[in-house]
């Protein structure tokens, strides 16, 4: 199994998982709303595949979160990580 790993993408994945859980959705319920198999959600949450921009927008719409809010959160965490590396 090939994982798509980078520290940056890990931050994105964690933010997406947190948003889904804050919306009180399971992987299964989110997948059903997306008309996808549960494995679709599991694979992007586990880092086995990436979301493209259109998929990201579809997921955030169903979760009920502003996509810009997710991106701001990712950007903040990336900035924090970058600052920590420089110290």
N, CA, C and O atoms as a Maestro MAE file, in Angstrom:
{
 s_m_m2io_version
 :::
 2.0.0
}

f_m_ct {
 s_m_title
 :::
 protein
 m_atom[348] {
  # First column is atom index #
  i_m_mmod_type
  r_m_x_coord
  r_m_y_coord
  r_m_z_coord
  i_m_residue_number
  s_m_chain_name
  s_m_pdb_residue_name
  s_m_pdb_atom_name
  i_m_atomic_number
  :::
  1 25 0.844 -1.172 0.000 1 A "UNK " " N  " 7
  2 3 0.000 0.000 0.000 1 A "UNK " " CA " 6
  3 2 0.898 1.247 0.000 1 A "UNK " " C  " 6
  4 15 1.742 1.413 0.881 1 A "UNK " " O  " 8
  5 25 0.708 2.098 -0.976 2 A "UNK " " N  " 7
  6 3 1.514 3.315 -1.090 2 A "UNK " " CA " 6
  7 2 0.806 4.469 -0.370 2 A "UNK " " C  " 6
  8 15 -0.369 4.744 -0.610 2 A "UNK " " O  " 8
  9 25 1.533 5.120 0.498 3 A "UNK " " N  " 7
  10 3 0.978 6.260 1.207 3 A "UNK " " CA " 6
  11 2 1.509 7.547 0.597 3 A "UNK " " C  " 6
  12 15 2.670 7.633 0.197 3 A "UNK " " O  " 8
  13 25 0.643 8.534 0.536 4 A "UNK " " N  " 7
  14 3 1.017 9.844 0.024 4 A "UNK " " CA " 6
  15 2 1.377 10.671 1.257 4 A "UNK " " C  " 6
  16 15 0.517 11.279 1.894 4 A "UNK " " O  " 8
  17 25 2.656 10.676 1.571 5 A "UNK " " N  " 7
  18 3 3.017 11.287 2.841 5 A "UNK " " CA " 6
  19 2 3.886 12.511 2.656 5 A "UNK " " C  " 6
  20 15 4.820 12.543 1.854 5 A "UNK " " O  " 8
  21 25 3.548 13.477 3.407 6 A "UNK " " N  " 7
  22 3 4.367 14.652 3.619 6 A "UNK " " CA " 6
  23 2 3.818 15.279 4.892 6 A "UNK " " C  " 6
  24 15 2.647 15.120 5.238 6 A "UNK " " O  " 8
  25 25 4.670 15.969 5.552 7 A "UNK " " N  " 7
  26 3 4.223 16.616 6.790 7 A "UNK " " CA " 6
  27 2 3.084 17.591 6.491 7 A "UNK " " C  " 6
  28 15 2.126 17.699 7.258 7 A "UNK " " O  " 8
  29 25 3.201 18.287 5.384 8 A "UNK " " N  " 7
  30 3 2.187 19.277 5.020 8 A "UNK " " CA " 6
  31 2 0.827 18.619 4.758 8 A "UNK " " C  " 6
  32 15 -0.210 19.103 5.212 8 A "UNK " " O  " 8
  33 25 0.855 17.520 4.024 9 A "UNK " " N  " 7
  34 3 -0.414 16.854 3.727 9 A "UNK " " CA " 6
  35 2 -1.002 16.209 4.982 9 A "UNK " " C  " 6
  36 15 -2.221 16.101 5.119 9 A "UNK " " O  " 8
  37 25 -0.139 15.785 5.886 10 A "UNK " " N  " 7
  38 3 -0.608 15.234 7.163 10 A "UNK " " CA " 6
  39 2 -1.420 16.289 7.925 10 A "UNK " " C  " 6
  40 15 -2.450 15.967 8.517 10 A "UNK " " O  " 8
  41 25 -0.968 17.520 7.912 11 A "UNK " " N  " 7
  42 3 -1.705 18.606 8.561 11 A "UNK " " CA " 6
  43 2 -3.078 18.769 7.919 11 A "UNK " " C  " 6
  44 15 -4.084 18.900 8.616 11 A "UNK " " O  " 8
  45 25 -3.117 18.761 6.589 12 A "UNK " " N  " 7
  46 3 -4.386 18.870 5.866 12 A "UNK " " CA " 6
  47 2 -5.320 17.723 6.254 12 A "UNK " " C  " 6
  48 15 -6.497 17.946 6.535 12 A "UNK " " O  " 8
  49 25 -4.797 16.503 6.270 13 A "UNK " " N  " 7
  50 3 -5.611 15.339 6.620 13 A "UNK " " CA " 6
  51 2 -6.190 15.465 8.028 13 A "UNK " " C  " 6
  52 15 -7.370 15.191 8.248 13 A "UNK " " O  " 8
  53 25 -5.363 15.876 8.968 14 A "UNK " " N  " 7
  54 3 -5.847 16.031 10.352 14 A "UNK " " CA " 6
  55 2 -6.957 17.076 10.441 14 A "UNK " " C  " 6
  56 15 -7.924 16.894 11.181 14 A "UNK " " O  " 8
  57 25 -6.821 18.155 9.698 15 A "UNK " " N  " 7
  58 3 -7.856 19.196 9.697 15 A "UNK " " CA " 6
  59 2 -9.162 18.675 9.098 15 A "UNK " " C  " 6
  60 15 -10.245 18.996 9.587 15 A "UNK " " O  " 8
  61 25 -9.059 17.879 8.048 16 A "UNK " " N  " 7
  62 3 -10.261 17.318 7.422 16 A "UNK " " CA " 6
  63 2 -10.940 16.310 8.350 16 A "UNK " " C  " 6
  64 15 -12.166 16.286 8.449 16 A "UNK " " O  " 8
  65 25 -10.159 15.494 9.016 17 A "UNK " " N  " 7
  66 3 -10.729 14.525 9.957 17 A "UNK " " CA " 6
  67 2 -11.411 15.258 11.111 17 A "UNK " " C  " 6
  68 15 -12.518 14.897 11.510 17 A "UNK " " O  " 8
  69 25 -10.756 16.278 11.641 18 A "UNK " " N  " 7
  70 3 -11.332 17.049 12.749 18 A "UNK " " CA " 6
  71 2 -12.642 17.711 12.317 18 A "UNK " " C  " 6
  72 15 -13.608 17.725 13.080 18 A "UNK " " O  " 8
  73 25 -12.681 18.251 11.115 19 A "UNK " " N  " 7
  74 3 -13.906 18.897 10.629 19 A "UNK " " CA " 6
  75 2 -15.047 17.891 10.506 19 A "UNK " " C  " 6
  76 15 -16.187 18.190 10.862 19 A "UNK " " O  " 8
  77 25 -14.737 16.703 10.004 20 A "UNK " " N  " 7
  78 3 -15.772 15.660 9.878 20 A "UNK " " CA " 6
  79 2 -16.294 15.266 11.254 20 A "UNK " " C  " 6
  80 15 -17.502 15.131 11.449 20 A "UNK " " O  " 8
  81 25 -15.389 15.083 12.199 21 A "UNK " " N  " 7
  82 3 -15.798 14.681 13.542 21 A "UNK " " CA " 6
  83 2 -16.569 15.795 14.247 21 A "UNK " " C  " 6
  84 15 -17.529 15.519 14.968 21 A "UNK " " O  " 8
  85 25 -16.161 17.052 14.048 22 A "UNK " " N  " 7
  86 3 -16.896 18.180 14.637 22 A "UNK " " CA " 6
  87 2 -18.315 18.257 14.088 22 A "UNK " " C  " 6
  88 15 -19.234 18.697 14.779 22 A "UNK " " O  " 8
  89 25 -18.486 17.827 12.839 23 A "UNK " " N  " 7
  90 3 -19.821 17.793 12.226 23 A "UNK " " CA " 6
  91 2 -20.599 16.557 12.660 23 A "UNK " " C  " 6
  92 15 -21.737 16.351 12.238 23 A "UNK " " O  " 8
  93 25 -19.984 15.741 13.501 24 A "UNK " " N  " 7
  94 3 -20.591 14.512 14.022 24 A "UNK " " CA " 6
  95 2 -21.016 13.567 12.900 24 A "UNK " " C  " 6
  96 15 -22.102 12.988 12.920 24 A "UNK " " O  " 8
  97 25 -20.119 13.432 11.921 25 A "UNK " " N  " 7
  98 3 -20.341 12.521 10.814 25 A "UNK " " CA " 6
  99 2 -19.343 11.377 10.890 25 A "UNK " " C  " 6
  100 15 -18.177 11.582 11.226 25 A "UNK " " O  " 8
  101 25 -19.796 10.193 10.583 26 A "UNK " " N  " 7
  102 3 -18.893 9.058 10.454 26 A "UNK " " CA " 6
  103 2 -18.360 9.046 9.028 26 A "UNK " " C  " 6
  104 15 -18.886 9.728 8.148 26 A "UNK " " O  " 8
  105 25 -17.323 8.273 8.817 27 A "UNK " " N  " 7
  106 3 -16.838 8.100 7.448 27 A "UNK " " CA " 6
  107 2 -17.965 7.562 6.573 27 A "UNK " " C  " 6
  108 15 -18.146 8.001 5.437 27 A "UNK " " O  " 8
  109 25 -18.701 6.630 7.099 28 A "UNK " " N  " 7
  110 3 -19.780 6.000 6.332 28 A "UNK " " CA " 6
  111 2 -20.869 6.993 5.956 28 A "UNK " " C  " 6
  112 15 -21.323 7.011 4.812 28 A "UNK " " O  " 8
  113 25 -21.295 7.826 6.911 29 A "UNK " " N  " 7
  114 3 -22.365 8.787 6.611 29 A "UNK " " CA " 6
  115 2 -21.893 9.851 5.625 29 A "UNK " " C  " 6
  116 15 -22.654 10.275 4.755 29 A "UNK " " O  " 8
  117 25 -20.648 10.280 5.756 30 A "UNK " " N  " 7
  118 3 -20.098 11.246 4.801 30 A "UNK " " CA " 6
  119 2 -20.031 10.629 3.413 30 A "UNK " " C  " 6
  120 15 -20.434 11.250 2.430 30 A "UNK " " O  " 8
  121 25 -19.524 9.414 3.336 31 A "UNK " " N  " 7
  122 3 -19.417 8.730 2.045 31 A "UNK " " CA " 6
  123 2 -20.791 8.565 1.396 31 A "UNK " " C  " 6
  124 15 -20.940 8.751 0.188 31 A "UNK " " O  " 8
  125 25 -21.773 8.222 2.189 32 A "UNK " " N  " 7
  126 3 -23.133 8.052 1.655 32 A "UNK " " CA " 6
  127 2 -23.631 9.364 1.060 32 A "UNK " " C  " 6
  128 15 -24.218 9.369 -0.021 32 A "UNK " " O  " 8
  129 25 -23.403 10.465 1.750 33 A "UNK " " N  " 7
  130 3 -23.817 11.771 1.237 33 A "UNK " " CA " 6
  131 2 -23.070 12.147 -0.044 33 A "UNK " " C  " 6
  132 15 -23.604 12.843 -0.908 33 A "UNK " " O  " 8
  133 25 -21.840 11.680 -0.150 34 A "UNK " " N  " 7
  134 3 -21.034 11.939 -1.355 34 A "UNK " " CA " 6
  135 2 -21.364 10.955 -2.480 34 A "UNK " " C  " 6
  136 15 -20.884 11.097 -3.605 34 A "UNK " " O  " 8
  137 25 -22.185 9.965 -2.161 35 A "UNK " " N  " 7
  138 3 -22.500 8.874 -3.089 35 A "UNK " " CA " 6
  139 2 -21.225 8.146 -3.526 35 A "UNK " " C  " 6
  140 15 -21.013 7.845 -4.700 35 A "UNK " " O  " 8
  141 25 -20.393 7.882 -2.519 36 A "UNK " " N  " 7
  142 3 -19.133 7.170 -2.707 36 A "UNK " " CA " 6
  143 2 -19.086 6.028 -1.696 36 A "UNK " " C  " 6
  144 15 -19.831 6.037 -0.716 36 A "UNK " " O  " 8
  145 25 -18.221 5.052 -1.925 37 A "UNK " " N  " 7
  146 3 -18.043 4.009 -0.908 37 A "UNK " " CA " 6
  147 2 -17.308 4.577 0.314 37 A "UNK " " C  " 6
  148 15 -16.589 5.571 0.212 37 A "UNK " " O  " 8
  149 25 -17.498 3.940 1.450 38 A "UNK " " N  " 7
  150 3 -16.834 4.384 2.682 38 A "UNK " " CA " 6
  151 2 -15.321 4.412 2.499 38 A "UNK " " C  " 6
  152 15 -14.631 5.231 3.108 38 A "UNK " " O  " 8
  153 25 -14.814 3.528 1.671 39 A "UNK " " N  " 7
  154 3 -13.363 3.472 1.448 39 A "UNK " " CA " 6
  155 2 -12.821 4.754 0.826 39 A "UNK " " C  " 6
  156 15 -11.642 5.064 0.997 39 A "UNK " " O  " 8
  157 25 -13.649 5.503 0.110 40 A "UNK " " N  " 7
  158 3 -13.227 6.787 -0.462 40 A "UNK " " CA " 6
  159 2 -12.765 7.717 0.654 40 A "UNK " " C  " 6
  160 15 -11.689 8.310 0.580 40 A "UNK " " O  " 8
  161 25 -13.595 7.835 1.689 41 A "UNK " " N  " 7
  162 3 -13.258 8.702 2.828 41 A "UNK " " CA " 6
  163 2 -12.074 8.126 3.597 41 A "UNK " " C  " 6
  164 15 -11.146 8.851 3.954 41 A "UNK " " O  " 8
  165 25 -12.110 6.829 3.848 42 A "UNK " " N  " 7
  166 3 -11.018 6.192 4.594 42 A "UNK " " CA " 6
  167 2 -9.677 6.390 3.901 42 A "UNK " " C  " 6
  168 15 -8.669 6.649 4.558 42 A "UNK " " O  " 8
  169 25 -9.660 6.271 2.596 43 A "UNK " " N  " 7
  170 3 -8.392 6.385 1.873 43 A "UNK " " CA " 6
  171 2 -7.807 7.783 1.932 43 A "UNK " " C  " 6
  172 15 -6.595 7.922 2.096 43 A "UNK " " O  " 8
  173 25 -8.623 8.832 1.805 44 A "UNK " " N  " 7
  174 3 -8.016 10.164 1.902 44 A "UNK " " CA " 6
  175 2 -7.687 10.506 3.346 44 A "UNK " " C  " 6
  176 15 -6.736 11.246 3.600 44 A "UNK " " O  " 8
  177 25 -8.450 9.985 4.293 45 A "UNK " " N  " 7
  178 3 -8.130 10.248 5.694 45 A "UNK " " CA " 6
  179 2 -6.886 9.480 6.140 45 A "UNK " " C  " 6
  180 15 -6.170 9.936 7.031 45 A "UNK " " O  " 8
  181 25 -6.623 8.335 5.540 46 A "UNK " " N  " 7
  182 3 -5.444 7.534 5.890 46 A "UNK " " CA " 6
  183 2 -4.218 7.887 5.056 46 A "UNK " " C  " 6
  184 15 -3.135 7.350 5.291 46 A "UNK " " O  " 8
  185 25 -4.375 8.768 4.102 47 A "UNK " " N  " 7
  186 3 -3.242 9.176 3.280 47 A "UNK " " CA " 6
  187 2 -2.945 8.251 2.117 47 A "UNK " " C  " 6
  188 15 -1.856 8.302 1.546 47 A "UNK " " O  " 8
  189 25 -3.891 7.416 1.763 48 A "UNK " " N  " 7
  190 3 -3.698 6.500 0.633 48 A "UNK " " CA " 6
  191 2 -4.056 7.155 -0.697 48 A "UNK " " C  " 6
  192 15 -3.688 6.650 -1.758 48 A "UNK " " O  " 8
  193 25 -4.765 8.268 -0.646 49 A "UNK " " N  " 7
  194 3 -5.089 9.039 -1.842 49 A "UNK " " CA " 6
  195 2 -5.256 10.486 -1.435 49 A "UNK " " C  " 6
  196 15 -5.492 10.792 -0.266 49 A "UNK " " O  " 8
  197 25 -5.135 11.365 -2.396 50 A "UNK " " N  " 7
  198 3 -5.344 12.785 -2.141 50 A "UNK " " CA " 6
  199 2 -6.701 13.218 -2.674 50 A "UNK " " C  " 6
  200 15 -7.249 12.613 -3.596 50 A "UNK " " O  " 8
  201 25 -7.221 14.261 -2.084 51 A "UNK " " N  " 7
  202 3 -8.439 14.879 -2.602 51 A "UNK " " CA " 6
  203 2 -8.043 15.910 -3.647 51 A "UNK " " C  " 6
  204 15 -7.097 16.670 -3.438 51 A "UNK " " O  " 8
  205 25 -8.746 15.944 -4.756 52 A "UNK " " N  " 7
  206 3 -8.510 17.047 -5.684 52 A "UNK " " CA " 6
  207 2 -9.378 18.223 -5.226 52 A "UNK " " C  " 6
  208 15 -10.148 18.093 -4.274 52 A "UNK " " O  " 8
  209 25 -9.259 19.339 -5.884 53 A "UNK " " N  " 7
  210 3 -9.947 20.558 -5.445 53 A "UNK " " CA " 6
  211 2 -11.462 20.381 -5.468 53 A "UNK " " C  " 6
  212 15 -12.145 20.787 -4.527 53 A "UNK " " O  " 8
  213 25 -11.988 19.787 -6.517 54 A "UNK " " N  " 7
  214 3 -13.435 19.599 -6.620 54 A "UNK " " CA " 6
  215 2 -13.928 18.663 -5.515 54 A "UNK " " C  " 6
  216 15 -14.957 18.930 -4.895 54 A "UNK " " O  " 8
  217 25 -13.211 17.583 -5.266 55 A "UNK " " N  " 7
  218 3 -13.584 16.660 -4.193 55 A "UNK " " CA " 6
  219 2 -13.539 17.367 -2.840 55 A "UNK " " C  " 6
  220 15 -14.434 17.194 -2.012 55 A "UNK " " O  " 8
  221 25 -12.495 18.160 -2.623 56 A "UNK " " N  " 7
  222 3 -12.369 18.928 -1.374 56 A "UNK " " CA " 6
  223 2 -13.592 19.816 -1.173 56 A "UNK " " C  " 6
  224 15 -14.149 19.867 -0.076 56 A "UNK " " O  " 8
  225 25 -14.010 20.513 -2.223 57 A "UNK " " N  " 7
  226 3 -15.175 21.393 -2.114 57 A "UNK " " CA " 6
  227 2 -16.450 20.608 -1.836 57 A "UNK " " C  " 6
  228 15 -17.292 21.053 -1.055 57 A "UNK " " O  " 8
  229 25 -16.601 19.454 -2.460 58 A "UNK " " N  " 7
  230 3 -17.777 18.605 -2.212 58 A "UNK " " CA " 6
  231 2 -17.801 18.135 -0.761 58 A "UNK " " C  " 6
  232 15 -18.846 18.168 -0.113 58 A "UNK " " O  " 8
  233 25 -16.657 17.701 -0.255 59 A "UNK " " N  " 7
  234 3 -16.577 17.212 1.127 59 A "UNK " " CA " 6
  235 2 -16.895 18.336 2.104 59 A "UNK " " C  " 6
  236 15 -17.685 18.148 3.029 59 A "UNK " " O  " 8
  237 25 -16.290 19.500 1.906 60 A "UNK " " N  " 7
  238 3 -16.543 20.599 2.851 60 A "UNK " " CA " 6
  239 2 -17.995 21.049 2.809 60 A "UNK " " C  " 6
  240 15 -18.553 21.435 3.836 60 A "UNK " " O  " 8
  241 25 -18.608 21.005 1.647 61 A "UNK " " N  " 7
  242 3 -20.024 21.386 1.538 61 A "UNK " " CA " 6
  243 2 -20.887 20.433 2.368 61 A "UNK " " C  " 6
  244 15 -21.776 20.872 3.097 61 A "UNK " " O  " 8
  245 25 -20.627 19.144 2.258 62 A "UNK " " N  " 7
  246 3 -21.426 18.161 2.999 62 A "UNK " " CA " 6
  247 2 -21.143 18.236 4.495 62 A "UNK " " C  " 6
  248 15 -22.054 18.093 5.310 62 A "UNK " " O  " 8
  249 25 -19.881 18.461 4.855 63 A "UNK " " N  " 7
  250 3 -19.536 18.596 6.267 63 A "UNK " " CA " 6
  251 2 -20.168 19.862 6.845 63 A "UNK " " C  " 6
  252 15 -20.467 19.928 8.037 63 A "UNK " " O  " 8
  253 25 -20.368 20.861 5.990 64 A "UNK " " N  " 7
  254 3 -20.966 22.115 6.447 64 A "UNK " " CA " 6
  255 2 -19.939 23.087 6.982 64 A "UNK " " C  " 6
  256 15 -20.226 23.889 7.871 64 A "UNK " " O  " 8
  257 25 -18.722 23.008 6.426 65 A "UNK " " N  " 7
  258 3 -17.663 23.904 6.860 65 A "UNK " " CA " 6
  259 2 -17.189 24.730 5.658 65 A "UNK " " C  " 6
  260 15 -17.166 24.246 4.526 65 A "UNK " " O  " 8
  261 25 -16.819 25.955 5.921 66 A "UNK " " N  " 7
  262 3 -16.300 26.835 4.886 66 A "UNK " " CA " 6
  263 2 -14.941 26.306 4.426 66 A "UNK " " C  " 6
  264 15 -14.041 26.157 5.252 66 A "UNK " " O  " 8
  265 25 -14.765 26.019 3.144 67 A "UNK " " N  " 7
  266 3 -13.479 25.505 2.683 67 A "UNK " " CA " 6
  267 2 -12.331 26.463 2.987 67 A "UNK " " C  " 6
  268 15 -11.205 26.034 3.237 67 A "UNK " " O  " 8
  269 25 -12.623 27.749 2.965 68 A "UNK " " N  " 7
  270 3 -11.577 28.736 3.282 68 A "UNK " " CA " 6
  271 2 -11.143 28.624 4.738 68 A "UNK " " C  " 6
  272 15 -9.976 28.854 5.055 68 A "UNK " " O  " 8
  273 25 -12.072 28.273 5.624 69 A "UNK " " N  " 7
  274 3 -11.730 28.105 7.039 69 A "UNK " " CA " 6
  275 2 -10.776 26.929 7.212 69 A "UNK " " C  " 6
  276 15 -9.834 27.005 8.000 69 A "UNK " " O  " 8
  277 25 -11.013 25.844 6.481 70 A "UNK " " N  " 7
  278 3 -10.108 24.688 6.545 70 A "UNK " " CA " 6
  279 2 -8.724 25.102 6.037 70 A "UNK " " C  " 6
  280 15 -7.711 24.794 6.665 70 A "UNK " " O  " 8
  281 25 -8.685 25.793 4.915 71 A "UNK " " N  " 7
  282 3 -7.399 26.198 4.336 71 A "UNK " " CA " 6
  283 2 -6.653 27.165 5.258 71 A "UNK " " C  " 6
  284 15 -5.429 27.099 5.367 71 A "UNK " " O  " 8
  285 25 -7.393 28.065 5.924 72 A "UNK " " N  " 7
  286 3 -6.745 28.981 6.881 72 A "UNK " " CA " 6
  287 2 -6.127 28.199 8.036 72 A "UNK " " C  " 6
  288 15 -5.012 28.489 8.470 72 A "UNK " " O  " 8
  289 25 -6.867 27.199 8.530 73 A "UNK " " N  " 7
  290 3 -6.371 26.373 9.635 73 A "UNK " " CA " 6
  291 2 -5.107 25.619 9.208 73 A "UNK " " C  " 6
  292 15 -4.132 25.558 9.957 73 A "UNK " " O  " 8
  293 25 -5.131 25.050 8.008 74 A "UNK " " N  " 7
  294 3 -3.957 24.348 7.481 74 A "UNK " " CA " 6
  295 2 -2.790 25.321 7.367 74 A "UNK " " C  " 6
  296 15 -1.672 25.001 7.770 74 A "UNK " " O  " 8
  297 25 -3.045 26.505 6.820 75 A "UNK " " N  " 7
  298 3 -1.989 27.499 6.646 75 A "UNK " " CA " 6
  299 2 -1.395 27.916 7.991 75 A "UNK " " C  " 6
  300 15 -0.178 28.061 8.114 75 A "UNK " " O  " 8
  301 25 -2.240 28.109 8.988 76 A "UNK " " N  " 7
  302 3 -1.753 28.485 10.322 76 A "UNK " " CA " 6
  303 2 -0.843 27.394 10.890 76 A "UNK " " C  " 6
  304 15 0.227 27.682 11.426 76 A "UNK " " O  " 8
  305 25 -1.278 26.149 10.766 77 A "UNK " " N  " 7
  306 3 -0.489 25.050 11.315 77 A "UNK " " CA " 6
  307 2 0.811 24.857 10.539 77 A "UNK " " C  " 6
  308 15 1.841 24.519 11.123 77 A "UNK " " O  " 8
  309 25 0.766 25.072 9.230 78 A "UNK " " N  " 7
  310 3 1.997 24.998 8.439 78 A "UNK " " CA " 6
  311 2 2.971 26.092 8.847 78 A "UNK " " C  " 6
  312 15 4.173 25.854 8.957 78 A "UNK " " O  " 8
  313 25 2.450 27.291 9.070 79 A "UNK " " N  " 7
  314 3 3.295 28.406 9.499 79 A "UNK " " CA " 6
  315 2 3.935 28.120 10.854 79 A "UNK " " C  " 6
  316 15 5.119 28.384 11.062 79 A "UNK " " O  " 8
  317 25 3.139 27.577 11.769 80 A "UNK " " N  " 7
  318 3 3.667 27.230 13.092 80 A "UNK " " CA " 6
  319 2 4.772 26.183 12.962 80 A "UNK " " C  " 6
  320 15 5.823 26.297 13.592 80 A "UNK " " O  " 8
  321 25 4.525 25.172 12.148 81 A "UNK " " N  " 7
  322 3 5.527 24.111 11.960 81 A "UNK " " CA " 6
  323 2 6.794 24.671 11.334 81 A "UNK " " C  " 6
  324 15 7.902 24.290 11.711 81 A "UNK " " O  " 8
  325 25 6.629 25.563 10.390 82 A "UNK " " N  " 7
  326 3 7.786 26.163 9.716 82 A "UNK " " CA " 6
  327 2 8.612 27.002 10.708 82 A "UNK " " C  " 6
  328 15 9.842 26.952 10.715 82 A "UNK " " O  " 8
  329 25 7.900 27.772 11.542 83 A "UNK " " N  " 7
  330 3 8.601 28.599 12.549 83 A "UNK " " CA " 6
  331 2 9.347 27.721 13.545 83 A "UNK " " C  " 6
  332 15 10.457 28.059 13.956 83 A "UNK " " O  " 8
  333 25 8.752 26.602 13.935 84 A "UNK " " N  " 7
  334 3 9.401 25.689 14.874 84 A "UNK " " CA " 6
  335 2 10.665 25.105 14.273 84 A "UNK " " C  " 6
  336 15 11.662 24.929 14.973 84 A "UNK " " O  " 8
  337 25 10.634 24.801 12.975 85 A "UNK " " N  " 7
  338 3 11.802 24.241 12.299 85 A "UNK " " CA " 6
  339 2 12.949 25.241 12.236 85 A "UNK " " C  " 6
  340 15 14.117 24.854 12.273 85 A "UNK " " O  " 8
  341 25 12.618 26.520 12.143 86 A "UNK " " N  " 7
  342 3 13.651 27.552 12.034 86 A "UNK " " CA " 6
  343 2 14.348 27.804 13.363 86 A "UNK " " C  " 6
  344 15 15.466 28.319 13.397 86 A "UNK " " O  " 8
  345 25 13.681 27.438 14.465 87 A "UNK " " N  " 7
  346 3 14.275 27.696 15.801 87 A "UNK " " CA " 6
  347 2 15.364 26.760 16.117 87 A "UNK " " C  " 6
  348 15 15.959 26.845 17.191 87 A "UNK " " O  " 8
  :::
 }
 m_bond[347] {
  # First column is bond index #
  i_m_from
  i_m_to
  i_m_order
  :::
  1 1 2 1
  2 2 3 1
  3 3 4 2
  4 3 5 1
  5 5 6 1
  6 6 7 1
  7 7 8 2
  8 7 9 1
  9 9 10 1
  10 10 11 1
  11 11 12 2
  12 11 13 1
  13 13 14 1
  14 14 15 1
  15 15 16 2
  16 15 17 1
  17 17 18 1
  18 18 19 1
  19 19 20 2
  20 19 21 1
  21 21 22 1
  22 22 23 1
  23 23 24 2
  24 23 25 1
  25 25 26 1
  26 26 27 1
  27 27 28 2
  28 27 29 1
  29 29 30 1
  30 30 31 1
  31 31 32 2
  32 31 33 1
  33 33 34 1
  34 34 35 1
  35 35 36 2
  36 35 37 1
  37 37 38 1
  38 38 39 1
  39 39 40 2
  40 39 41 1
  41 41 42 1
  42 42 43 1
  43 43 44 2
  44 43 45 1
  45 45 46 1
  46 46 47 1
  47 47 48 2
  48 47 49 1
  49 49 50 1
  50 50 51 1
  51 51 52 2
  52 51 53 1
  53 53 54 1
  54 54 55 1
  55 55 56 2
  56 55 57 1
  57 57 58 1
  58 58 59 1
  59 59 60 2
  60 59 61 1
  61 61 62 1
  62 62 63 1
  63 63 64 2
  64 63 65 1
  65 65 66 1
  66 66 67 1
  67 67 68 2
  68 67 69 1
  69 69 70 1
  70 70 71 1
  71 71 72 2
  72 71 73 1
  73 73 74 1
  74 74 75 1
  75 75 76 2
  76 75 77 1
  77 77 78 1
  78 78 79 1
  79 79 80 2
  80 79 81 1
  81 81 82 1
  82 82 83 1
  83 83 84 2
  84 83 85 1
  85 85 86 1
  86 86 87 1
  87 87 88 2
  88 87 89 1
  89 89 90 1
  90 90 91 1
  91 91 92 2
  92 91 93 1
  93 93 94 1
  94 94 95 1
  95 95 96 2
  96 95 97 1
  97 97 98 1
  98 98 99 1
  99 99 100 2
  100 99 101 1
  101 101 102 1
  102 102 103 1
  103 103 104 2
  104 103 105 1
  105 105 106 1
  106 106 107 1
  107 107 108 2
  108 107 109 1
  109 109 110 1
  110 110 111 1
  111 111 112 2
  112 111 113 1
  113 113 114 1
  114 114 115 1
  115 115 116 2
  116 115 117 1
  117 117 118 1
  118 118 119 1
  119 119 120 2
  120 119 121 1
  121 121 122 1
  122 122 123 1
  123 123 124 2
  124 123 125 1
  125 125 126 1
  126 126 127 1
  127 127 128 2
  128 127 129 1
  129 129 130 1
  130 130 131 1
  131 131 132 2
  132 131 133 1
  133 133 134 1
  134 134 135 1
  135 135 136 2
  136 135 137 1
  137 137 138 1
  138 138 139 1
  139 139 140 2
  140 139 141 1
  141 141 142 1
  142 142 143 1
  143 143 144 2
  144 143 145 1
  145 145 146 1
  146 146 147 1
  147 147 148 2
  148 147 149 1
  149 149 150 1
  150 150 151 1
  151 151 152 2
  152 151 153 1
  153 153 154 1
  154 154 155 1
  155 155 156 2
  156 155 157 1
  157 157 158 1
  158 158 159 1
  159 159 160 2
  160 159 161 1
  161 161 162 1
  162 162 163 1
  163 163 164 2
  164 163 165 1
  165 165 166 1
  166 166 167 1
  167 167 168 2
  168 167 169 1
  169 169 170 1
  170 170 171 1
  171 171 172 2
  172 171 173 1
  173 173 174 1
  174 174 175 1
  175 175 176 2
  176 175 177 1
  177 177 178 1
  178 178 179 1
  179 179 180 2
  180 179 181 1
  181 181 182 1
  182 182 183 1
  183 183 184 2
  184 183 185 1
  185 185 186 1
  186 186 187 1
  187 187 188 2
  188 187 189 1
  189 189 190 1
  190 190 191 1
  191 191 192 2
  192 191 193 1
  193 193 194 1
  194 194 195 1
  195 195 196 2
  196 195 197 1
  197 197 198 1
  198 198 199 1
  199 199 200 2
  200 199 201 1
  201 201 202 1
  202 202 203 1
  203 203 204 2
  204 203 205 1
  205 205 206 1
  206 206 207 1
  207 207 208 2
  208 207 209 1
  209 209 210 1
  210 210 211 1
  211 211 212 2
  212 211 213 1
  213 213 214 1
  214 214 215 1
  215 215 216 2
  216 215 217 1
  217 217 218 1
  218 218 219 1
  219 219 220 2
  220 219 221 1
  221 221 222 1
  222 222 223 1
  223 223 224 2
  224 223 225 1
  225 225 226 1
  226 226 227 1
  227 227 228 2
  228 227 229 1
  229 229 230 1
  230 230 231 1
  231 231 232 2
  232 231 233 1
  233 233 234 1
  234 234 235 1
  235 235 236 2
  236 235 237 1
  237 237 238 1
  238 238 239 1
  239 239 240 2
  240 239 241 1
  241 241 242 1
  242 242 243 1
  243 243 244 2
  244 243 245 1
  245 245 246 1
  246 246 247 1
  247 247 248 2
  248 247 249 1
  249 249 250 1
  250 250 251 1
  251 251 252 2
  252 251 253 1
  253 253 254 1
  254 254 255 1
  255 255 256 2
  256 255 257 1
  257 257 258 1
  258 258 259 1
  259 259 260 2
  260 259 261 1
  261 261 262 1
  262 262 263 1
  263 263 264 2
  264 263 265 1
  265 265 266 1
  266 266 267 1
  267 267 268 2
  268 267 269 1
  269 269 270 1
  270 270 271 1
  271 271 272 2
  272 271 273 1
  273 273 274 1
  274 274 275 1
  275 275 276 2
  276 275 277 1
  277 277 278 1
  278 278 279 1
  279 279 280 2
  280 279 281 1
  281 281 282 1
  282 282 283 1
  283 283 284 2
  284 283 285 1
  285 285 286 1
  286 286 287 1
  287 287 288 2
  288 287 289 1
  289 289 290 1
  290 290 291 1
  291 291 292 2
  292 291 293 1
  293 293 294 1
  294 294 295 1
  295 295 296 2
  296 295 297 1
  297 297 298 1
  298 298 299 1
  299 299 300 2
  300 299 301 1
  301 301 302 1
  302 302 303 1
  303 303 304 2
  304 303 305 1
  305 305 306 1
  306 306 307 1
  307 307 308 2
  308 307 309 1
  309 309 310 1
  310 310 311 1
  311 311 312 2
  312 311 313 1
  313 313 314 1
  314 314 315 1
  315 315 316 2
  316 315 317 1
  317 317 318 1
  318 318 319 1
  319 319 320 2
  320 319 321 1
  321 321 322 1
  322 322 323 1
  323 323 324 2
  324 323 325 1
  325 325 326 1
  326 326 327 1
  327 327 328 2
  328 327 329 1
  329 329 330 1
  330 330 331 1
  331 331 332 2
  332 331 333 1
  333 333 334 1
  334 334 335 1
  335 335 336 2
  336 335 337 1
  337 337 338 1
  338 338 339 1
  339 339 340 2
  340 339 341 1
  341 341 342 1
  342 342 343 1
  343 343 344 2
  344 343 345 1
  345 345 346 1
  346 346 347 1
  347 347 348 2
  :::
 }
}
